[in-house]
Amino acid sequence: MSEFGKLTFESVFCGSDAPLKPSHITNETNNKSSKSKDDLDSFLKKTPLMILEEIAKGILQQTPSWSSAEISGTAPIEFEMTLSFNGKTLKARGNSKKSAKQKVALEFLHLAVNDGRRVEFFIPGETDEDAHINIDRISERAEDIKRPNPVAPKDLDRSIPTVREFPEGVPDKNWVGALQERCQKLKLEAPCYEDVRIESSCEFIVTCTMRNQKTRGVKSKVKAAKNLAAWLMLKSLEEGPGAVQSFDDLFSAEDLEEMEREENLAKYRQGVFDMKDAKAALIDVLSDKKDSQTTSWNSNTPV
């Protein structure tokens, strides 16, 4: 190559011998960096057990097998959970079964990285060392995760598509796994799920989030509500967001009025109980004081 062919923009105008980097390469690098950050943010919002379940259902199409045992002679009581999955058997202990399962899931993720499956399982990190660090960042969530305080029906965002039942003709199958598989094929970030109990109700509402799109499911059990939300999100992916905007199975005006009445009644009852407790406490105090005075008087009275 001639010396002229080696000339670059920087060497001519800036006095530099550094090669000129095409703008499209810079754009691709920025896009990859942005996607990596989104993947990491999504990863850090989850618990180890959530990630394990996504790997099992969405990638390996397997069901983890769990067994539990209560450890006697420990204070407080401990539980040992055993996971048999993908040719491995892992154990961990915790002060609850859920806590122990989280710890087992955490160990599984570390072993997956050691086995060279970081990329396959979508564990974020440019290297295995980075992946281990990111896994450790969610280790603090390996203990029991407290559910947020119940939300009042009137405070729910009614603009989010919501469903309570599958429409006629839609089977009640594993839509969470189906959505996860679809995301893998389209190379999309995995969905995030958040659940909260609805005030004055025995129902839970689960919100499924993917980028700027949200869908919700409402059921008496979190798992069922999550499955509904996943189906609605999958429908949005396949048919477009407009196909799910008509789903508004949240609460009617009559439902909201009834819940408000029940909430006010519950507050009134609690106020009555608190008042009774206060009166009972005052009676106890006065009774103790009276007994104390009687005892004192008797001790000073000559025999």
Secondary structure, 3 states (H helix, E strand, C coil): CCCHHHCCHHHHHCCCCCCCCCHHHHHHHHHHHHHHHHHHHHHHCCCHHHHHHHHHHHHCCCCCEEEEEEECCCCCCEEEEEEEECCEEEEEEECCHHHHHHHHHHHHHHHHHHCCCCCCCCCCCCCHHHHHHHHHHCHHHCCCCCCCCCECHHHCCCCCCEECCCCCCCCCCCHHHHHHHHHHHHCCCCCEEEEEEECCCCCEEEEEEECCEEEEEEECCHHHHHHHHHHHHHHHHHHCHHHCCCCECCCCHHHHHHHHHHHHHHHHHHHHHHHHHHHHHHHHHHHHHHHHHHHHHHHHCCC
